Amino acid sequence: MTAWTELSSVPHSVDFVDVGPWRTRVLQAGTGTPLILMHGTGGHLEAFTPNIASLSKSFRVIAYDFPGHGYSTMATSDLEIDHYVSHLEKLMSVLGIETAHLCGESLGGWVAVKFAAAHPARVLDVVLNTPGGTMATPEVMERIRSLSQAAADDPSPSRIRSRLEWLMAERESVTDELVEMRRGIYAQPGFSQSMRHILCLQNPEVRKRNLLTDEDLAQVPGRGLVIWTSHDPSGPAEAGQAMATKLSAGEYRLIEKAGHWPQWEQSAEYNRIMLDFLTLSRVETA
């Protein structure tokens, strides 16, 4: 799999837009109902490159780098969930988006739920892809923190690859191209310190005050789809099933032979599930 060649025949743009103090890298492709894709901790919009060509045939797809992440402005203070929620609200306004479907992976799913609970009038339906925010497992939090910070402190191929392999069910899913893309990001001057501010959510006390509540999940408007996998390192499939039952109109799908990035490892199945869910949603509300 090559990331950017997936988009070689797809009309798209990659721009930087100012969102408050954040210079934010944004990719857009397609037309129609907006569908916003949000990556995980330490990630970047390339996490969704295998999906954009397929999804943009039916939707206006927007993928972006979170504050402190990717090639967006680096963080100089800790970023908690409210910071990401506020940024998303402003980004939608800058892009002229009144309402949108939200799709979030890991941290992105956490942000999607908090945003939907706080701004239900701006959200259509949500897809939560191996979402974070309901668990605070010390071993997992320490693993994310140690691997991520080590890769940012020393963005060598081996450090970057170790961080990426943690995400995947199969090591072969971590391509040389993906390693080099992430190395380019992590090697930026100052990114190591930005990573420290990103990783505040792996601190038990900080995480505790940001966790999703049952009330947050119940307040998500429209329909919600939770996607989990057979080899997710962040937690068992039961965690995803439990989250789906707490949504007001929740559904659940399991993708086999994938880890924390099913959109990457099993992109064809992931795209089919996404399109089936969101297209049905659109037909039902038409």
N, C-alpha and C positions, 0 to 999 in steps of 0.2 A: 504494500500500500504506500502510495506517495500522497502527501497531504495536499499540496497546492495544485498538483496536476489533476486532482479530483475536480478542480474548479476551472480548468483550462478552457473548457467550452461553455462555461456558464457566465453570463453577464453579471458582474458584481463590482462593487467598489469597496475600497478600504481607505478610510479617512480618519483624521483626528478632529474631534469636536470638543469644544470647551463646555464643561459641565461644572459650573461653579469653579472651584480651584483646580479641578481635575481635567487635564488634557487626556481625552479618552479615545483609544483606538477602537474604531467601529467598522465592521464588515456588514454590507447589506447586499441582498440578492433577491430577485423576484418581486412580484406585486401581489396585492390583495390584502387579506387580513394579516396584521403584523403578528409575527411569532418571534419572541425574544429568547435567545439561547444564552445560558449563563454557566460558566465553567466552575471548577472546584478550587480548593485552596492551593495557591502556588501555580495555578494553571493559566491558560490564555486561550484566546478564541480558536486557535488551531485544533483544540480538542474536538471541535465539531466539523472540521473540514470534510470528513467522509459522509456527512449528512446533508450539507447545504444544497448540493445539486438536486437531490431528490425532494427535499422539503420546499425548495424555492419554486418548484413547478406549481405549487398550490398556495403558497403563502409569501408574504413579504418577510423574509428572514433577516433578523438582526442578531449578530453575534458581537460581543465586545469584551474588552479586557477590563476586569474590575479595577477600581482604584488600588494602587499599590502593586498591581499585577501586570504581567505582559509588558507592553510598551506604553501603557498609560502612566500618568504621573506617579512617581514613587511615594510611598507613605513616609511621613516624618513623625507620626504618632500612631498609637494603636487604633486599629480598625475593628469595631464591633459591628454587629448585624445592623443596627440602626444607621450606621454610616453607609452601608451598601444599599439599604432600602431608600434612604434619602437621595443617594446618587441615581438610582434607577428612576425614581420619580422625576427628577430633573432631566435625566437623559431622554425619557419619553417626551417630555415637553419640548426639549430642544429639537428632537426629530419629528415633531408634529404628530405624535402618536397619542390618541385619546385612550384607546383600549387595546389590549393585546392578549394573546395566549402567552403563557410563560412556561419555559422549559428550563429546569435547572438541574445540574449534576453536582452531587455532594454539597459543597458550600452554596452552589447556585440554587439547589433545591431548598435549602434552609432560607435563603434570601427570598425565594419565590413565595414560600408560605407566609413569611412575616410581611412581605409586601402585600400579598392578597388579603391578609387579615386587616392590615392598616388602610388599604385603599381598594376595597372590593369593587367600587364603581369603575375602576380602571383595568380590571382583570376579567378575561373571558373564561378560559379553562387553563388548568395547570398540568404539566407533566413533571413528575418528580423522579429523577433518575439517580438511583442509589443515594437518596438525599441524606444530608446530615441534619443535626439539630435536635434529635430525640435521644441520643445516647451520649454518655460521658464515660467511656471505657478507658481507664488509665493507660493500659498497655497500647491501645490503638492511638490515643492522643500522643503518647511519648514517641511512638514509632513515626507518626506523621511529623512531629516536631523535629526529631533528630535527623531523619532522612532529608527533610526539606531544608533545614538550616545548613546541614553539611554540604548539600548541593549548591546552595547560594554562597557559602563561604569559600568553597573550592569547586567551581563549575567545570570540573574535569569530566571527560566522557564517562569514566567509571562511576563517579558520584551521581551524575545526572541519570545514568542508566539504572542505578540502584533505586533511585526515587521512582522512576517510571515503571520499573518492573514490579514494584509493590502494588501498582494499580491494576496489573494485568493478570489474567489467568495463565497465559502462556508468554514466556519470555520473548518468543519470536514476534510478538505483537509490538515490541519496542524496536522500531526501525532506526537505522542510522540517521535518517532524515529527521525523525522526531527528536532524537537526542541532540542533533545539531541546532534545531529550531529552539529547543529549550536552553541549550548552552548560550545561544546568542542573547537570550533574555536575561538569564541569570548572571552572565558576565558583565552586564552593564555596570558602570561605576555607581555605587550606592545601593545596588539591589540587595546586597546582603543585609543592610540595615532595614530596608523596606520589608524584607522577609520576616525579620524579628517582629515588626509591627503587625504583619499579617497573621503570624502564629500566636498572637495573644489569645485567640479562641481555643487554643490547645492548653491554656492555663485553666486548671479546674475551677477556680473562683470566677474568672471571667466567663468561662463557658456556662457555668451554672446560671448566671443572670441573663444569658442570651438564649437559653434552650427554648425549643418550641413547646408550647403547652397544648393540652387537649382543646382549650378554647381557641387557640390560634388555628388549629387544624379544622375545627368545626366551622370557623368563620370564612374559610376559603369558599368563594362563590363558584357557581357553575359546577362542572365536573372535574374530578381530579384522577389522574392515573399515576400510580406508583409502580416504577419498574425496578426490580431487584435482580440479582444474578446468583448463579450457582456457586461462584467463588469470590464473593465480595469480601475484601479483607477488613472492612469497617464494621461488619456485624452480620448476623444470620438473616436468612430470608424472612424469618418470623418477625423481625423488626419492620420490614417493609409491609408485610401483611397487616400488622397491627396499625401502622400509620394509615393504610388505606381504609380501615374500618372506622377511623376517627374523622375522616373527611365526610362532609354532608352528602356527597355523591361520589364515593371513591371506588376505583377499580384497581386491580392488581395484575401484573404480568411478571413472570419469571423468565429470564433469558439464560439459557444454558451456555457453558463453555465461555464465560466472560467473568471479569473481575469488576473493578470499580468504574471501568470505562466501557460499558456495553455498546455505546454509540460508536466506539472505535473498533473493538474486537469483533463484534457481530453487527456490523453496520447495516447490512441488508435487512436482517430481521428487525433491528431497532427502527429503521426507517419505515418499514411496513407497519409496525405496531403504532408508531407515532402518527402516520398518515391515516390509518384506519380509525384511530381514536379521534383525532382532530377533524377529519373530514366528516365523520358521523356527527360530531358535535356541531359542526357548521350546518349540516343538512337539517338537524333537528331544530336548530334555532332560526332557520331561514323563514 
